[in-house]
Amino acid sequence: MSSPSSGSIWKQPLPVWAIAFAAVVSFMGIGLVDPILPSIATSLDATPTQTELLFTSYLAVTGAAMFFTSWVSSRIGTKATLLIGLAVVVVFAFLSAISGSVDEIIGFRAGWGLGNALFISTALAAIVGAAAGGSSAAIIIYEAALGLGIAVGPLVGGLLGEVSWRGPFFGVTTLMAVAFIAIVTMLRMPKQERSPLHLSAPFRALGRPALGILAVTALFYNIAFFILLAYSPFPLGFGAIQIGWTFFGWGVALAITSVFLAPALIRAWGLRNTLTVMLPLLAIDLVVAGFIVDSKAGLVTCIIIGGLILGVCNTVLTEAVMEATDLPRSVASSAYSGVRFLGGAIAPPLATALADAFSSTIPYWFAGASAAIAALVIIFGRRTLRRIDAHAASEVEEAEAIAVGDAAAGA
């Protein structure tokens, strides 16, 4: 990891920005299909639950593959793993675009998820390793890329989806190919002796109490996250472009708080206290969304407020995982991300099943209950999580001091 004194949060080596650009495009893939779910359901004669499986197959394979990405990257290297992941996404995004049935898209989204897993977990570890300003600076950059990608994804999906539901898939194919070229030409990884990791390393990592608690928290948190993201297009009843703009606002809110508000709250309250406050706020927002689900304006408001809260939670959870153990960061990232994405895989079809069985209110209340459970896991695990605040406080203070110093120097 680079020394904190080597630069400000935003003055980073070229490899960091190459990976960050590719990460933006990669995260676009999560929300890209959101605005076109109703369109796919209509065009391919699919039920809402079938279309939600576009999220499930993608996230389930992403989550399962995450457990093995650190094993792969420790053998073939970071750059090769990133490139293979991007290439796999390009292939399966293109195949999704030319599909003739919803079942084909579900299958190709699973392949897409495999490529995404190889890229995402390796990207986080690579940015942390290459960034100037310490791990806190790296995580802020990573979360900024996540927020920007999630914000732009639905908007691009909505704009291209107005032409055809195939448009967003062709769009991500093109952008991922550009990201592939950026990594090939801009990323120069230093030659290092490889230390191949054991295949069971991420599974054994979950046995570490602090990392295990954070993984369980992320499981329930991601259920709430993806019910809000993947289910909301159906009760909103908007066209593709209106859904795109709604979730663009959601993503912008997420990006702003992940980059600017989260570090301030971590410095003021610490990681544990921030989660203890923000997760119950998320639960309240989701419960309110359930009460006012028939009001389009009210539901859009809850979605945007949810984005503000989720941005903080994303950054805090990611930083907590990086500081929870002395394990290699790639191992911690693989273990945590594997559990987290499996939570996201459960959520979308479960939400539509609950809506079909009861009403459109119940999925949001279920999501709120999941967020509340995540908060309780943090509260009951506070003693075990003391380590994360001890490490993170100094990192954040150092990184922000550098940023303030650079700003003063440039004034």
C-alpha positions in Angstrom: 0.0 0.0 0.0 1.2 3.5 -0.8 2.3 5.7 1.9 -0.3 8.3 2.9 2.2 11.0 2.2 2.6 10.1 -1.4 -0.4 12.1 -2.6 -3.9 13.4 -2.0 -7.1 11.4 -2.2 -7.7 12.6 -5.8 -4.0 12.7 -6.9 -3.5 9.1 -7.8 -1.2 7.1 -10.1 -2.5 6.3 -13.6 -3.2 2.6 -12.8 -5.7 3.6 -10.1 -7.7 5.7 -12.6 -7.5 2.9 -15.2 -9.0 0.5 -12.8 -11.5 3.0 -11.5 -12.8 3.7 -15.0 -13.2 0.0 -15.7 -15.0 -0.3 -12.3 -17.5 2.5 -13.3 -18.4 0.5 -16.4 -18.5 -2.8 -14.5 -20.9 -1.3 -11.9 -23.1 0.1 -14.7 -24.0 -3.5 -15.4 -25.8 -3.9 -12.1 -28.4 -1.2 -12.8 -28.4 -1.2 -16.5 -31.2 -3.7 -16.9 -33.4 -2.0 -14.2 -35.3 0.4 -16.5 -35.9 -2.3 -19.2 -37.3 -5.0 -16.9 -41.0 -4.1 -17.7 -40.0 -3.8 -21.4 -38.4 -7.3 -21.4 -41.4 -8.7 -19.6 -43.7 -7.3 -22.4 -41.5 -8.0 -25.4 -40.5 -11.6 -24.4 -43.9 -12.5 -22.7 -42.2 -13.0 -19.4 -43.6 -12.6 -15.8 -42.1 -10.0 -13.4 -40.5 -12.9 -11.4 -38.8 -14.3 -14.5 -37.4 -10.9 -15.4 -36.1 -10.5 -11.8 -34.1 -13.6 -12.4 -31.9 -11.4 -14.6 -30.6 -10.0 -11.3 -30.6 -13.4 -9.5 -28.5 -15.4 -12.0 -26.1 -12.5 -12.3 -25.7 -11.9 -8.6 -25.8 -15.6 -7.6 -22.9 -16.5 -9.9 -21.1 -13.3 -9.0 -21.4 -14.2 -5.3 -20.4 -17.8 -5.7 -17.4 -17.0 -7.9 -16.2 -14.3 -5.5 -15.0 -17.0 -3.1 -12.5 -18.2 -5.7 -11.3 -15.0 -7.3 -8.4 -14.5 -4.8 -7.2 -18.0 -5.6 -7.3 -17.2 -9.3 -5.6 -13.8 -9.0 -2.8 -15.2 -6.7 -1.8 -17.6 -9.5 -2.2 -15.6 -12.7 -1.7 -12.1 -11.4 -4.0 -9.1 -10.9 -3.9 -7.6 -14.4 -4.6 -11.0 -16.1 -7.5 -11.6 -13.7 -9.0 -8.1 -14.4 -8.7 -8.6 -18.2 -10.2 -12.1 -18.2 -13.1 -10.7 -16.1 -13.7 -7.9 -18.6 -13.4 -10.1 -21.6 -16.0 -12.6 -20.1 -18.4 -9.7 -19.5 -18.0 -8.4 -23.1 -18.8 -11.9 -24.5 -21.9 -12.5 -22.3 -23.3 -9.0 -22.6 -23.2 -9.3 -26.4 -24.9 -12.7 -26.2 -27.6 -11.2 -24.0 -28.2 -8.5 -26.6 -28.9 -11.1 -29.4 -31.0 -13.4 -27.2 -34.4 -14.5 -28.3 -36.0 -15.5 -25.0 -35.9 -14.4 -21.4 -34.4 -17.8 -20.4 -31.4 -17.2 -22.7 -30.8 -13.8 -21.1 -31.0 -15.3 -17.6 -28.3 -17.8 -18.6 -26.1 -15.3 -20.3 -26.4 -12.9 -17.3 -25.0 -15.8 -15.2 -21.9 -15.8 -17.4 -21.8 -12.1 -17.1 -21.8 -12.5 -13.3 -18.7 -14.8 -13.5 -16.7 -12.1 -15.4 -18.0 -9.4 -13.0 -16.8 -11.5 -10.0 -13.3 -11.8 -11.4 -13.1 -8.1 -12.0 -14.8 -6.5 -9.0 -13.0 -8.3 -6.1 -9.7 -8.0 -7.9 -10.3 -4.3 -8.7 -10.9 -3.4 -5.0 -7.7 -5.1 -3.9 -5.8 -3.6 -6.8 -6.9 0.0 -6.1 -6.2 -0.4 -2.4 -2.7 -1.7 -3.3 -1.9 1.0 -5.8 -3.5 4.1 -4.4 -1.7 7.0 -2.7 -3.2 8.2 0.6 -3.8 4.9 2.3 -6.7 2.4 2.2 -9.3 5.0 3.2 -8.4 7.1 0.1 -8.6 4.0 -2.1 -11.9 2.9 -0.7 -13.4 6.4 -1.3 -12.2 6.2 -5.0 -13.6 2.7 -5.3 -17.0 3.7 -3.8 -17.0 6.8 -6.0 -16.6 4.5 -9.0 -19.4 2.2 -7.7 -21.7 5.2 -7.1 -21.0 6.7 -10.5 -21.5 3.4 -12.3 -24.7 2.6 -10.5 -26.0 6.2 -11.2 -25.1 6.1 -14.9 -26.2 2.5 -15.5 -29.9 3.0 -15.1 -29.8 6.3 -17.1 -28.0 4.6 -20.0 -30.3 1.7 -19.7 -33.3 4.0 -19.9 -32.1 6.0 -22.8 -31.1 3.0 -24.9 -34.1 1.0 -23.7 -36.4 3.6 -25.2 -35.1 2.4 -28.6 -35.0 -1.3 -27.8 -34.5 -3.5 -24.7 -31.5 -4.9 -26.6 -29.8 -1.4 -26.7 -28.5 -1.5 -23.1 -26.8 -4.8 -23.6 -25.1 -3.6 -26.8 -24.1 -0.5 -24.9 -22.4 -2.3 -22.1 -20.6 -4.6 -24.6 -19.1 -1.5 -26.2 -18.1 0.2 -22.9 -16.6 -3.0 -21.4 -14.5 -3.3 -24.6 -13.3 0.2 -24.0 -12.5 -0.6 -20.4 -10.6 -3.7 -21.5 -8.4 -1.5 -23.8 -7.9 1.0 -21.0 -6.6 -1.7 -18.6 -4.3 -3.2 -21.3 -2.7 0.1 -22.2 -2.7 2.0 -18.9 -2.2 -0.5 -16.2 1.4 -1.4 -15.4 1.5 -3.7 -12.4 4.9 -4.0 -10.6 6.6 -7.4 -10.9 6.0 -9.2 -7.6 6.6 -12.6 -6.3 3.3 -14.5 -6.3 2.2 -16.3 -3.2 -0.6 -18.6 -4.4 -3.4 -18.7 -1.9 -5.2 -21.9 -0.8 -8.6 -22.5 -2.4 -10.2 -22.6 1.0 -8.7 -19.2 2.2 -11.9 -17.1 1.7 -14.1 -19.8 3.5 -11.7 -20.0 6.4 -11.6 -16.2 6.5 -15.3 -16.1 7.3 -14.4 -18.0 10.5 -12.7 -14.8 11.7 -15.3 -13.3 14.1 -15.1 -9.7 12.9 -15.2 -10.6 9.2 -18.0 -13.1 9.8 -20.2 -10.5 11.5 -19.6 -8.0 8.7 -20.5 -10.7 6.1 -23.8 -11.5 7.8 -24.5 -7.8 8.1 -23.9 -7.4 4.4 -26.1 -10.4 3.5 -29.2 -8.8 5.1 -28.1 -5.3 4.0 -27.9 -6.4 0.3 -31.4 -8.0 0.5 -32.7 -4.5 1.4 -30.4 -2.8 -1.2 -31.6 -5.0 -4.1 -35.2 -5.0 -3.3 -35.2 -1.3 -3.5 -33.2 -1.4 -6.8 -34.7 -4.4 -8.6 -38.3 -4.4 -7.4 -39.1 -0.7 -7.5 -39.5 -0.4 -11.4 -42.7 -2.5 -11.2 -44.8 -0.4 -8.6 -43.4 2.8 -10.1 -45.1 1.9 -13.4 -42.9 4.3 -15.4 -41.5 3.9 -18.9 -37.8 3.0 -19.4 -36.5 6.6 -19.5 -38.5 7.7 -16.4 -37.1 4.7 -14.5 -33.7 5.5 -15.8 -33.9 9.1 -14.5 -35.3 8.0 -11.1 -32.4 5.6 -10.5 -29.9 8.0 -11.9 -31.0 10.3 -9.1 -30.7 7.4 -6.7 -27.2 6.6 -7.9 -26.1 10.3 -7.8 -27.3 10.5 -4.2 -25.4 7.2 -3.4 -22.2 8.5 -5.0 -22.3 11.9 -3.2 -22.8 10.5 0.3 -20.3 7.6 -0.3 -17.5 10.1 -1.2 -18.3 13.2 0.9 -20.6 12.3 3.8 -19.3 8.8 4.8 -15.7 9.9 5.5 -17.0 12.8 7.7 -19.3 10.4 9.7 -16.5 7.9 10.1 -14.3 10.5 11.5 -17.0 11.9 13.8 -18.6 8.6 14.9 -16.4 5.7 13.9 -17.4 2.8 11.7 -19.5 0.9 14.2 -21.6 3.9 15.3 -22.1 5.1 11.8 -23.6 1.7 10.8 -25.6 1.6 14.0 -27.3 4.9 13.0 -27.6 4.5 9.2 -29.0 0.9 9.0 -32.0 1.7 11.1 -32.6 4.9 9.0 -32.6 2.6 5.9 -35.1 0.3 7.6 -37.4 3.3 8.3 -37.1 4.6 4.8 -38.1 1.2 3.4 -41.1 0.8 5.8 -42.3 4.3 4.7 -41.9 3.3 1.1 -44.2 0.3 1.8 -46.9 2.6 3.2 -46.8 5.0 0.3 -46.1 2.6 -2.5 -49.2 3.8 -4.5 -47.9 7.4 -4.6 -45.3 7.7 -7.4 -43.9 10.9 -6.0 -43.7 9.5 -2.6 -42.0 6.3 -3.8 -39.5 8.2 -5.9 -38.7 10.3 -2.8 -38.1 7.2 -0.7 -35.8 5.8 -3.5 -33.7 8.9 -3.5 -33.5 9.1 0.3 -32.5 5.4 0.2 -29.7 6.2 -2.1 -28.3 8.8 0.3 -28.3 6.3 3.1 -26.9 3.4 1.0 -24.0 5.5 -0.1 -22.8 5.9 3.5 -23.4 2.2 4.3 -21.5 1.0 1.2 -18.4 3.0 2.1 -18.5 2.1 5.8 -19.0 -1.6 5.2 -16.2 -1.8 2.6 -13.8 0.1 4.8 -14.8 -2.1 7.8 -14.0 -5.2 5.9 -10.6 -4.0 4.8 -9.7 -3.2 8.5 -11.4 -6.2 10.2 -8.6 -8.7 9.9 -4.9 -8.9 9.1 -5.7 -11.2 6.1 -4.6 -10.3 2.6 -7.1 -7.8 1.3 -8.0 -9.9 -1.7 -9.0 -12.8 0.6 -11.1 -10.5 2.8 -12.7 -8.9 -0.2 -13.5 -12.3 -1.8 -15.1 -13.7 1.4 -17.1 -10.7 2.2 -18.3 -10.0 -1.4 -19.3 -13.6 -1.9 -21.7 -13.5 1.0 -22.9 -10.0 0.1 -23.8 -10.8 -3.5 -25.7 -14.0 -2.5 -27.9 -11.7 -0.4 -28.5 -9.6 -3.5 -29.3 -12.7 -5.6 -32.1 -13.8 -3.1 -33.8 -10.4 -3.1 -35.3 -9.7 -6.5 -37.4 -12.8 -7.2 -38.4 -12.9 -3.5 -39.7 -9.4 -3.7 -42.0 -10.1 -6.7 -43.1 -13.4 -5.1 -44.1 -11.5 -2.0 -45.9 -8.9 -4.1 -47.8 -11.6 -6.0 -48.8 -13.4 -2.7 -49.7 -10.3 -0.7 -49.3 -6.8 -2.0 -46.8 -4.3 -3.4 -46.3 -3.0 0.2 -44.9 -6.3 1.6 -41.6 -6.4 -0.3 -40.6 -3.0 1.1 -41.5 -4.0 4.6 -39.5 -7.2 4.2 -36.5 -5.1 3.0 -37.0 -2.9 6.0 -36.9 -5.9 8.3 -33.7 -7.1 6.6 -32.0 -3.7 7.2 -33.1 -3.8 10.8 -31.6 -7.3 11.2 -28.3 -6.0 9.7 -28.4 -3.2 12.3 -28.9 -5.8 15.2 -26.0 -7.9 14.0 -23.7 -4.8 14.2 -25.1 -3.9 17.7 -24.7 -7.3 19.1 -21.3 -7.7 17.5 -19.9 -4.3 18.7 -17.3 -5.8 21.0 -15.9 -8.0 18.3 -15.8 -5.1 15.9 -13.6 -2.8 18.1 -10.7 -3.5 15.8 -12.2 -1.8 12.8 -12.4 1.6 14.5 -8.9 1.4 15.9 -7.5 1.0 12.4 -9.8 3.1 10.4 -9.7 6.3 12.5 -6.0 7.0 11.8 -6.4 6.1 8.1 -9.3 8.6 7.6 -7.6 11.4 9.5 -4.4 10.9 7.5 -6.1 10.8 4.1 -8.3 13.9 4.8 -5.4 15.8 6.3 -3.5 15.3 3.0 -6.6 16.4 1.0 -6.9 19.6 3.2 -3.2 20.3 2.9 -3.2 20.0 -0.9 -6.3 22.3 -1.1 -4.6 24.9 1.1 -1.4 24.6 -1.0 -3.4 25.2 -4.2 -5.3 28.2 -2.7 
